Amino acid sequence: MVVIGTWNLENLFRPGGDGPPDQAAYEAKLEALRDTITTVDPDVLAVQEVGDPAALEELAALLPGQWQTAVSQHPDVRGIRVGFLSRLRLEVVADSATLPPELAPVQVADPPAARSDQLGRGALVATVAVAPGRTFTLITCHLKSKLLSYPGGRFVPHGEDERARYAAYALYRRTAEATAVRDLATTYLKPSDAERIIVLGDLNDEATAATTQILAGPPGSEIGTTGFDRPDAGDRWRLWNLAQLIPADERYSRINNGRRELIDHIFVSHALVEPLPEVHVRHGHDLPSVTDDPSTHVSKSGSDHAPVVASFVVQQ
């Protein structure tokens, strides 16, 4: 059995700035994260919102056993990035932050702001050895948030027209980023149908959202549909979202303005859907309800997200 998970660590910075306000709060955050990870007991954990790579290393040092860390070299403007914590031998094979060349740069703000051909945060690709002769290729990403920000660091718009425009810009970017991650996954699916690929991370939208659906590839064979048990030529290119395997009462990873939503996802290639893994969201603490003001998001329980984990039977 190999346990693979994803968790947004919510502003994992060292004290000050966007992270915990002081050393005591920082240590409390690390301890809360440690306790959850120890309970979840993953072999590999994809992580998002790593603000300071040294903080991730300090978290790893608190965990039982030996852990390896890896982080993307492409953080966003705040300094947060994706990465991995792994007890298995892990090798980074790509760190991608550029949109596909066929995709036009996207508008990200009102003129005269330049258009962008970059992901806001890089997508990190690594291989892990899960058994002799068996490797998984993991791609972790953190797509653009639905949280809107405005020029000058504002979180309140100057009128409904500005709010609507910036909602569109956020959607443009999230769509382009999903396309880039899908393009990256397709590259690793090309060799054969036996490729064991996992795409996982904070997609910042729910399973039925158009941006999330971009990652899936050819439609028609989703878990829980009649097409799932009917193999076809599209299976080689599909990624299956494991959300439907999560027990219904667990199927949320964040609470947004009082509403439960699953925005952290794990997708797998055809080689990993037989047998189907067991999937859970680990609500080891009461999640805070986040608002449109990120200054209130620093959670006393370590993170405002819950980890999503999948347990795979490794075929020898």
Backbone hydrogen bonds in HBPLUS format (Angstrom, degrees):
<---DONOR---> <-ACCEPTOR-->    atom                        ^
c    i                          cat <-CA-CA->   ^        H-A-AA   ^      H-
h    n   atom  resd res      DA  || num        DHA   H-A  angle D-A-AA Bond
n    s   type  num  typ     dist DA aas  dist angle  dist       angle   num
A0002-VAL N   A0312-PHE O   2.82 MM 310  5.13 154.3  1.88 144.7 153.5     1
A0312-PHE N   A0002-VAL O   2.76 MM 310  5.13 171.7  1.76 153.9 152.7     2
A0043-ASP N   A0003-VAL O   2.82 MM  40  5.23 160.9  1.85 137.3 143.9     3
A0044-VAL N   A0003-VAL O   3.27 MM  41  6.73 155.1  2.33 157.6 162.6     4
A0004-ILE N   A0310-ALA O   2.88 MM 306  5.39 161.6  1.92 162.8 163.2     5
A0310-ALA N   A0004-ILE O   2.78 MM 306  5.39 164.9  1.81 156.5 160.8     6
A0005-GLY N   A0044-VAL O   2.96 MM  39  6.38 156.2  2.02 153.3 161.0     7
A0046-ALA N   A0005-GLY O   2.79 MM  41  6.10 168.0  1.81 151.0 147.4     8
A0006-THR N   A0308-VAL O   2.86 MM 302  5.45 147.7  1.97 151.4 162.1     9
A0308-VAL N   A0006-THR O   3.02 MM 302  5.45 160.0  2.06 158.0 161.6    10
A0007-TRP N   A0046-ALA O   2.87 MM  39  6.31 148.9  1.96 155.3 165.0    11
A0048-GLN N   A0007-TRP O   3.09 MM  41  6.42 142.3  2.24 137.2 139.7    12
A0009-LEU N   A0048-GLN O   2.97 MM  39  5.94 158.2  2.01 146.5 145.6    13
A0013-PHE N   A0011-ASN O   2.84 MM   2  5.64 126.6  2.13 110.9  94.5    14
A0012-LEU N   A0049-GLU O   2.92 MM  37  6.14 169.5  1.94 174.1 171.6    15
A0051-GLY N   A0012-LEU O   2.94 MM  39  5.16 137.6  2.13 108.9 119.7    16
A0052-ASP N   A0012-LEU O   3.11 MM  40  6.52 148.1  2.22 158.6 148.8    17
A0016-GLY N   A0020-PRO O   2.68 MM   4  5.89 162.5  1.70 162.1 168.1    18
A0019-GLY N   A0016-GLY O   3.20 MM   3  5.65 156.6  2.25 135.3 134.0    19
A0026-TYR N   A0022-ASP O   2.95 MM   4  6.19 153.4  2.03 150.4 158.9    20
A0027-GLU N   A0023-GLN O   2.88 MM   4  6.10 163.0  1.91 153.0 156.7    21
A0028-ALA N   A0024-ALA O   2.98 MM   4  6.19 153.5  2.05 143.7 151.4    22
A0029-LYS N   A0025-ALA O   2.93 MM   4  6.15 149.6  2.02 142.3 150.4    23
A0030-LEU N   A0026-TYR O   2.95 MM   4  6.28 166.4  1.97 155.5 158.3    24
A0031-GLU N   A0027-GLU O   2.95 MM   4  6.14 158.4  2.00 146.6 152.7    25
A0032-ALA N   A0028-ALA O   2.97 MM   4  6.17 153.5  2.04 143.6 150.7    26
A0033-LEU N   A0029-LYS O   2.90 MM   4  6.18 163.5  1.93 158.5 162.7    27
A0034-ARG N   A0030-LEU O   2.80 MM   4  5.96 161.1  1.84 149.5 155.6    28
A0035-ASP N   A0031-GLU O   2.91 MM   4  6.08 160.4  1.95 146.4 151.2    29
A0036-THR N   A0032-ALA O   3.15 MM   4  6.40 160.0  2.19 146.9 151.5    30
A0037-ILE N   A0033-LEU O   2.94 MM   4  6.16 170.9  1.95 158.1 160.7    31
A0038-THR N   A0034-ARG O   2.85 MM   4  5.96 161.0  1.88 154.2 159.8    32
A0039-THR N   A0035-ASP O   3.05 MM   4  6.21 150.2  2.14 140.1 147.9    33
A0040-VAL N   A0036-THR O   2.87 MM   4  6.12 163.0  1.89 156.1 160.7    34
A0041-ASP N   A0037-ILE O   2.78 MM   4  5.84 155.5  1.84 148.4 155.6    35
A0087-ARG N   A0043-ASP O   2.82 MM  44  5.32 172.8  1.82 165.1 166.2    36
A0045-LEU N   A0085-LEU O   2.77 MM  40  5.12 166.4  1.78 160.1 163.9    37
A0085-LEU N   A0045-LEU O   2.87 MM  40  5.12 151.9  1.95 145.1 154.5    38
A0047-VAL N   A0083-GLY O   2.90 MM  36  5.17 171.6  1.91 133.0 135.1    39
A0083-GLY N   A0047-VAL O   2.87 MM  36  5.17 142.9  2.01 149.4 148.1    40
A0050-VAL N   A0081-ARG O   2.94 MM  31  5.14 176.1  1.94 151.4 150.4    41
A0081-ARG N   A0050-VAL O   3.02 MM  31  5.14 134.8  2.23 114.7 127.1    42
A0055-ALA N   A0052-ASP O   2.82 MM   3  5.31 133.1  2.04 113.2 126.0    43
A0056-LEU N   A0052-ASP O   3.38 MM   4  6.91 147.2  2.49 147.8 156.8    44
A0057-GLU N   A0053-PRO O   3.08 MM   4  6.44 152.2  2.16 146.6 154.2    45
A0058-GLU N   A0054-ALA O   2.92 MM   4  6.20 149.8  2.01 143.4 151.8    46
A0059-LEU N   A0055-ALA O   2.91 MM   4  6.18 149.7  2.00 143.9 152.1    47
A0060-ALA N   A0056-LEU O   2.92 MM   4  6.19 159.8  1.96 146.9 152.3    48
A0061-ALA N   A0057-GLU O   2.99 MM   4  6.24 147.1  2.10 142.9 151.5    49
A0062-LEU N   A0059-LEU O   3.01 MM   3  5.29 141.4  2.16 105.0 116.2    50
A0063-LEU N   A0060-ALA O   3.16 MM   3  5.34 148.9  2.26 103.4 112.4    51
A0068-GLN N   A0086-SER O   2.71 MM  18  5.09 163.0  1.74 149.0 154.9    52
A0086-SER N   A0068-GLN O   2.84 MM  18  5.09 154.1  1.91 148.9 155.3    53
A0070-ALA N   A0084-PHE O   3.08 MM  14  5.19 143.0  2.22 144.2 145.5    54
A0084-PHE N   A0070-ALA O   2.73 MM  14  5.19 149.2  1.83 150.0 155.6    55
A0072-SER N   A0082-VAL O   2.94 MM  10  5.71 164.4  1.96 157.2 155.1    56
A0122-GLY N   A0074-HIS O   2.90 MM  48  4.86 172.7  1.91 147.6 150.0    57
A0076-ASP N   A0080-ILE O   2.97 MM   4  5.67 152.5  2.05 148.6 154.0    58
A0079-GLY N   A0076-ASP O   2.90 MM   3  5.16 146.3  2.01 106.6 117.5    59
A0129-ALA N   A0089-ARG O   3.31 MM  40  5.90 152.9  2.38 153.7 161.3    60
A0091-GLU N   A0127-THR O   2.92 MM  36  5.32 156.4  1.98 151.8 159.1    61
A0127-THR N   A0091-GLU O   2.87 MM  36  5.32 156.2  1.92 147.2 150.9    62
A0093-VAL N   A0125-VAL O   2.83 MM  32  5.64 161.3  1.87 137.8 144.3    63
A0094-ALA N   A0125-VAL O   3.34 MM  31  4.94 153.5  2.42 133.9 129.0    64
A0125-VAL N   A0094-ALA O   2.83 MM  31  4.94 172.1  1.84 149.9 147.2    65
A0096-SER N   A0123-ALA O   2.85 MM  27  5.21 145.4  1.97 163.5 157.1    66
A0123-ALA N   A0096-SER O   2.75 MM  27  5.21 160.2  1.79 159.1 158.9    67
A0119-LEU N   A0097-ALA O   2.85 MM  22  5.01 157.6  1.90 123.8 131.0    68
A0099-LEU N   A0117-ASP O   2.86 MM  18  5.39 177.7  1.86 143.4 143.9    69
A0103-LEU N   A0100-PRO O   2.94 MM   3  5.46 156.8  1.99 118.4 125.8    70
A0106-VAL N   A0116-SER O   2.85 MM  10  5.32 145.7  1.97 153.8 144.4    71
A0116-SER N   A0106-VAL O   2.87 MM  10  5.32 161.6  1.90 146.3 147.9    72
A0113-ALA N   A0110-ASP O   3.08 MM   3  5.94 155.1  2.15 129.8 130.2    73
A0124-LEU N   A0140-THR O   3.07 MM  16  5.47 144.2  2.20 152.4 157.8    74
A0140-THR N   A0124-LEU O   2.96 MM  16  5.47 161.8  2.00 156.8 159.1    75
A0126-ALA N   A0138-LEU O   2.91 MM  12  5.32 157.5  1.96 150.9 158.4    76
A0138-LEU N   A0126-ALA O   2.75 MM  12  5.32 167.3  1.76 171.4 172.2    77
A0128-VAL N   A0136-PHE O   2.92 MM   8  5.41 153.8  1.99 151.8 160.2    78
A0136-PHE N   A0128-VAL O   2.96 MM   8  5.41 152.8  2.04 149.8 157.8    79
A0130-VAL N   A0134-ARG O   2.96 MM   4  5.71 142.7  2.10 138.1 149.1    80
A0134-ARG N   A0131-ALA O   2.84 MM   3  4.99 163.3  1.86 137.6 134.1    81
A0137-THR N   A0196-ARG O   2.91 MM  59  6.23 167.4  1.92 165.7 169.9    82
A0198-ILE N   A0137-THR O   2.86 MM  61  6.20 156.6  1.91 165.2 166.7    83
A0139-ILE N   A0198-ILE O   2.81 MM  59  6.21 154.8  1.87 160.9 166.8    84
A0200-LEU N   A0139-ILE O   2.89 MM  61  6.28 161.4  1.93 159.1 164.4    85
A0141-CYS N   A0200-LEU O   3.27 MM  59  6.65 140.9  2.43 135.0 145.1    86
A0202-ASP N   A0141-CYS O   3.20 MM  61  6.53 129.9  2.46 154.5 155.2    87
A0143-LEU N   A0202-ASP O   2.94 MM  59  6.42 142.3  2.08 154.7 166.6    88
A0150-TYR N   A0154-ARG O   2.83 MM   4  4.94 161.2  1.87 145.6 147.0    89
A0153-GLY N   A0150-TYR O   3.15 MM   3  5.87 124.8  2.47 148.0 151.6    90
A0163-ARG N   A0159-GLY O   3.25 MM   4  6.60 160.7  2.29 146.9 152.5    91
A0164-ALA N   A0160-GLU O   2.97 MM   4  6.16 163.0  2.00 151.5 155.1    92
A0165-ARG N   A0161-ASP O   3.12 MM   4  6.34 159.6  2.16 145.2 150.5    93
A0166-TYR N   A0162-GLU O   3.00 MM   4  6.20 169.7  2.01 158.6 160.6    94
A0167-ALA N   A0163-ARG O   2.94 MM   4  6.10 142.8  2.08 145.7 156.0    95
A0168-ALA N   A0164-ALA O   3.09 MM   4  6.34 149.9  2.18 142.4 150.0    96
A0168-ALA N   A0165-ARG O   3.06 MM   3  5.10 117.1  2.47  93.7 109.0    97
A0169-TYR N   A0165-ARG O   2.92 MM   4  6.33 153.3  1.99 147.8 155.7    98
A0170-ALA N   A0166-TYR O   3.04 MM   4  6.15 158.7  2.09 139.5 144.6    99
A0171-LEU N   A0167-ALA O   3.05 MM   4  6.27 154.1  2.12 141.9 149.1   100
A0172-TYR N   A0168-ALA O   2.79 MM   4  6.07 157.2  1.84 154.7 161.3   101
A0173-ARG N   A0169-TYR O   3.02 MM   4  6.27 165.9  2.04 150.4 153.2   102
A0174-ARG N   A0170-ALA O   2.92 MM   4  6.14 165.3  1.94 150.3 154.6   103
A0175-THR N   A0171-LEU O   2.91 MM   4  5.96 160.4  1.95 149.3 154.7   104
A0176-ALA N   A0172-TYR O   2.94 MM   4  6.18 162.3  1.97 151.3 156.4   105
A0177-GLU N   A0173-ARG O   2.83 MM   4  6.01 159.3  1.87 153.1 159.2   106
A0178-ALA N   A0174-ARG O   2.94 MM   4  6.10 156.7  1.99 144.2 150.4   107
A0179-THR N   A0175-THR O   3.02 MM   4  6.26 154.1  2.09 145.8 153.0   108
A0180-ALA N   A0176-ALA O   2.94 MM   4  6.24 151.5  2.02 145.3 153.1   109
A0181-VAL N   A0177-GLU O   2.95 MM   4  6.25 158.8  1.99 152.6 157.5   110
A0182-ARG N   A0178-ALA O   2.90 MM   4  6.09 158.3  1.95 147.2 153.8   111
A0183-ASP N   A0179-THR O   2.88 MM   4  6.07 155.6  1.94 146.6 153.5   112
A0184-LEU N   A0180-ALA O   2.96 MM   4  6.20 150.1  2.05 142.5 150.7   113
A0185-ALA N   A0181-VAL O   2.87 MM   4  6.18 159.5  1.91 150.7 156.0   114
A0186-THR N   A0182-ARG O   2.89 MM   4  6.14 156.7  1.95 150.8 157.1   115
A0187-THR N   A0183-ASP O   3.23 MM   4  6.49 146.8  2.34 140.3 147.8   116
A0188-TYR N   A0185-ALA O   3.00 MM   3  5.31 123.2  2.34 102.6 116.4   117
A0189-LEU N   A0185-ALA O   3.00 MM   4  6.31 127.8  2.28 142.7 157.9   118
A0189-LEU N   A0186-THR O   3.11 MM   3  4.90 134.5  2.32  92.5 105.5   119
A0190-LYS N   A0186-THR O   3.16 MM   4  6.22 127.2  2.46 146.3 156.5   120
A0195-GLU N   A0192-SER O   3.41 MM   3  5.89 166.9  2.43 113.4 114.4   121
A0269-SER N   A0197-ILE O   2.97 MM  72  5.22 139.0  2.14 153.4 154.5   122
A0199-VAL N   A0267-PHE O   2.93 MM  68  5.02 151.4  2.02 132.1 141.3   123
A0267-PHE N   A0199-VAL O   2.73 MM  68  5.02 167.1  1.75 159.3 163.4   124
A0201-GLY N   A0265-HIS O   3.11 MM  64  5.78 152.5  2.18 155.0 162.0   125
A0265-HIS N   A0201-GLY O   2.99 MM  64  5.78 151.6  2.08 166.7 165.9   126
A0203-LEU N   A0263-ILE O   2.94 MM  60  5.70 141.4  2.09 161.3 168.6   127
A0209-ALA N   A0206-GLU O   3.09 MM   3  5.47 159.0  2.13 113.7 120.3   128
A0213-GLN N   A0209-ALA O   2.93 MM   4  6.20 157.7  1.98 154.7 161.8   129
A0214-ILE N   A0210-ALA O   3.11 MM   4  6.35 136.0  2.32 143.1 152.9   130
A0215-LEU N   A0212-THR O   3.16 MM   3  5.77 138.8  2.34 112.4 120.9   131
A0216-ALA N   A0213-GLN O   3.01 MM   3  5.28 137.2  2.19 105.4 117.2   132
A0239-LEU N   A0216-ALA O   2.87 MM  23  4.64 154.2  1.93 137.6 138.0   133
A0225-THR N   A0222-GLU O   3.06 MM   3  5.64 153.6  2.13 141.6 140.2   134
A0228-PHE N   A0225-THR O   3.18 MM   3  5.60 160.3  2.22 110.2 116.1   135
A0230-ARG N   A0227-GLY O   3.10 MM   3  5.17 163.5  2.13 112.5 114.4   136
A0235-ASP N   A0232-ASP O   3.08 MM   3  5.79 163.7  2.11 120.6 125.3   137
A0237-TRP N   A0234-GLY O   2.96 MM   3  5.56 143.7  2.09 116.1 125.5   138
A0238-ARG N   A0235-ASP O   3.28 MM   3  5.07 147.4  2.39  95.5 104.8   139
A0240-TRP N   A0268-VAL O   2.72 MM  28  5.18 162.3  1.75 154.3 152.2   140
A0268-VAL N   A0240-TRP O   2.93 MM  28  5.18 147.5  2.04 128.4 136.9   141
A0242-LEU N   A0266-ILE O   2.95 MM  24  5.84 168.1  1.96 174.2 174.4   142
A0245-LEU N   A0242-LEU O   2.95 MM   3  5.52 155.9  2.01 119.0 126.7   143
A0246-ILE N   A0243-ALA O   3.08 MM   3  5.55 162.9  2.11 115.1 120.6   144
A0250-GLU N   A0247-PRO O   2.83 MM   3  5.40 155.3  1.89 121.2 129.6   145
A0251-ARG N   A0248-ALA O   3.31 MM   3  5.20 159.9  2.35 102.3 108.2   146
A0252-TYR N   A0250-GLU O   2.65 MM   2  5.81 141.7  1.79 113.3 100.3   147
A0253-SER N   A0261-GLU O   2.89 MM   8  6.18 155.5  1.96 129.6 132.3   148
A0306-ALA N   A0253-SER O   2.84 MM  53  4.76 140.0  2.00 131.3 139.5   149
A0254-ARG N   A0261-GLU O   3.12 MM   7  5.61 142.5  2.26 159.8 169.2   150
A0261-GLU N   A0254-ARG O   2.95 MM   7  5.61 158.2  2.00 171.0 168.7   151
A0290-VAL N   A0255-ILE O   2.86 MM  35  6.27 153.8  1.93 165.7 157.0   152
A0256-ASN N   A0259-ARG O   2.81 MM   3  5.07 159.8  1.85 150.0 144.6   153
A0259-ARG N   A0256-ASN O   2.93 MM   3  5.07 164.3  1.96 112.0 116.7   154
A0257-ASN N   A0290-VAL O   2.77 MM  33  5.71 157.1  1.82 157.9 165.0   155
A0272-LEU N   A0269-SER O   2.95 MM   3  5.69 164.0  1.98 123.5 128.9   156
A0273-VAL N   A0270-HIS O   3.33 MM   3  5.58 174.8  2.34 114.6 114.3   157
A0278-GLU N   A0311-SER O   3.26 MM  33  5.21 150.0  2.35 139.3 141.2   158
A0311-SER N   A0278-GLU O   2.79 MM  33  5.21 159.1  1.84 152.4 159.7   159
A0280-HIS N   A0309-VAL O   2.93 MM  29  5.50 159.8  1.97 158.0 164.8   160
A0309-VAL N   A0280-HIS O   2.86 MM  29  5.50 169.2  1.87 166.6 170.3   161
A0282-ARG N   A0307-PRO O   2.93 MM  25  5.63 157.9  1.98 162.5 168.6   162
A0296-THR N   A0293-ASP O   3.14 MM   3  6.05 171.1  2.14 126.6 129.5   163
A0297-HIS N   A0294-PRO O   3.00 MM   3  5.09 165.8  2.02 114.9 116.5   164
A0302-GLY N   A0299-SER O   3.38 MM   3  5.56 161.7  2.41 110.4 109.9   165
